[in-house]
Amino acid sequence: MAEEILRVVDVTKRFGGLIALDHVSFNVYKGEILGLIGPNGAGKTTMFNVITGVYKPEEGHIYYKGREITGMRPHKIARMGISRTHQIVKPFGELSVLENTMIGALFGPKHETITEEEARQIASEILEFVGLADKAELPARVLNIQEKKRLELAKALAQEPELLLLDEVLAGLNPGEVQKMIDLLERVRREKGITMIMIEHVMHAVMNLADRIVVLHFGRKIAEGTPEEIASNPEVITAYLGDPEMALKFVKKLRKGGGA
Amino acid sequence: MALGLKEATRKLLDPGSYLGWALIAIFTLVGVYFWAGKISSNYPSLLMDIMMFVGIALSLAVIMSFAGYVSFGHAVFFGLGGFSVTIVFRSATKGGILAGVTSNSVVLLVLGLLLGIALSILLAATVGAAVLRLRGAFFAIATIGMDYVILYLETLVGEGGELEFNPGYTNFLEKTYAFFLIGFILTFLIVYLVRVSKFGYGLAAIREDEDAAEILGVDTTRYKIYAFIIAAALAALWGGLFSWRTSSVGPENFSLKYSVDMIVMNVIGGLGTLAGPIIGGIIYYIVKRLTLIYVPQLAYVVMGVIVILVVSFFPEGIVGIVNRKVKKLSEYLI
């Protein structure tokens, strides 16, 4: 197996009496796309928040490239090369699309040496890459949801991260837009070689994009494996039956041949 | 956050700085005529008012307009600056700790200003560390607490009265004009460089979405405190200069009303921009001056109506509207 980039060891996160993450462990290897799936409330976004330092876990450790990052402040973790997008997009509304993306570049891992000109250059290239170049001068608030999702990705990519956490970048998009975003993510993997963890409810996307999948259910890891293994795992299917709509989609995909 | 000297110099020639340079040119030109004795003190007095209004509006803008933290406690720093200058001058008279050390009024003023700035930085750093954790209305309300606490200094001033001092009246207005001009240039340079630097981008990110800024690598805690400190130090500078000009400090210098005035200037001018507090400060002054002359009883009514109209119909302020209507100007009104 390739070099390990992230190691999550026995992480537990509680909110009052609720256990959002219950001794979860998994590894992420350099260059792969790891799918993080599970029914609503499974703890997926909480996992992202723990990895990026928004929440401090009660127990467990997180190592990034061999260095412990548990409980570090989010900006420090970002500067080490972990970027993320948000499920509910967080554009800097009054700033231009270009400025939004520049801020990503200015405060990323290169924050100490990067000049404004270099940041502008990187931001322009990234906007070209994600297909927002023609919107560069517009204030971010006027973008539609699909464009705002792309801007989330642009801000994260402008940091030139080594590990990218994608929180439902496909949610809220129509089928045509979903396909475009999948193509874009394929390009991120192919052209930039960035390791990714993606939280996603659009099953055919995860099944197609991910090399491996981790399944969370009520805060616990119930399965880990290749898409084929996950799609035929009885415990996973049972978990999704708690969410009938999702289960239906899931079973449909299975019948189509495991989505692989 | 450091801005290289070379980069800073280049930025100072960008179109966004022209408005500030234009004002500095006008102020300097009038000053030259005034110092040469060619004009009376009428215009210089008026321009000193404007320098101060724009100066304090710019100082508040760093935390309120750039970082999005509306502080109702800004007059505390303004008052502290005035108090420090007053105390330094009074301690140089007989019996004071500076008596016999120096009676040079310029030295005393600089000492007083430095004391006021130092105290304000100290206060901003300590109070800021606590209240800058709060968001939105909670932060605003906490800063009102600063206004109350500082009223303690009033007890030192005594029974709501004024504490006066003698700044030495030789060429007083000429000197005052020079100090105000230096203060204005300093304020403009600092606030402008904050606006156009990486630090400024970080503050804008905090204003728009603080959590997203932190996740994107902005050290939000440190940036907010730096912004608060810069704002406080500049307010202390103007408070000190104002007290020098009036040769006194009184409870009004610290008052919540002053804090609100500074907020209003920023709101009228337009939030999130450098041109906003500059234009807002000037317009606020002109409106106040004209209403006090022609409809003195209604002065605050007029200002109140303007604030309500601007916030209700043009929340982006004058600069926002102008930039939206005349795209070409947005390069200058940053």
Chai-1 contact restraints between the chains, C-beta under 6 A:
chainA,res_idxA,chainB,res_idxB,connection_type,confidence,min_distance_angstrom,max_distance_angstrom,comment,restraint_id
A,T52,B,I215,contact,1.0,0.0,6.0,A-B,restraint_1
A,P74,B,E214,contact,1.0,0.0,6.0,A-B,restraint_2
A,P74,B,I215,contact,1.0,0.0,6.0,A-B,restraint_3
A,H75,B,E214,contact,1.0,0.0,6.0,A-B,restraint_4
A,H75,B,G217,contact,1.0,0.0,6.0,A-B,restraint_5
A,H75,B,V218,contact,1.0,0.0,6.0,A-B,restraint_6
A,H75,B,D219,contact,1.0,0.0,6.0,A-B,restraint_7
A,A78,B,L216,contact,1.0,0.0,6.0,A-B,restraint_8
A,A78,B,G217,contact,1.0,0.0,6.0,A-B,restraint_9
A,R79,B,G217,contact,1.0,0.0,6.0,A-B,restraint_10
A,K90,B,D209,contact,1.0,0.0,6.0,A-B,restraint_11
A,K90,B,A212,contact,1.0,0.0,6.0,A-B,restraint_12
A,F92,B,A205,contact,1.0,0.0,6.0,A-B,restraint_13
A,F92,B,E208,contact,1.0,0.0,6.0,A-B,restraint_14
A,F92,B,D209,contact,1.0,0.0,6.0,A-B,restraint_15
A,G93,B,E208,contact,1.0,0.0,6.0,A-B,restraint_16
A,L95,B,A204,contact,1.0,0.0,6.0,A-B,restraint_17
A,I103,B,Y201,contact,1.0,0.0,6.0,A-B,restraint_18
A,I103,B,A205,contact,1.0,0.0,6.0,A-B,restraint_19
A,G104,B,L216,contact,1.0,0.0,6.0,A-B,restraint_20
A,L106,B,K198,contact,1.0,0.0,6.0,A-B,restraint_21
A,L106,B,Y201,contact,1.0,0.0,6.0,A-B,restraint_22
A,F107,B,L216,contact,1.0,0.0,6.0,A-B,restraint_23
A,F107,B,G217,contact,1.0,0.0,6.0,A-B,restraint_24
A,F107,B,V218,contact,1.0,0.0,6.0,A-B,restraint_25
A,G108,B,G217,contact,1.0,0.0,6.0,A-B,restraint_26
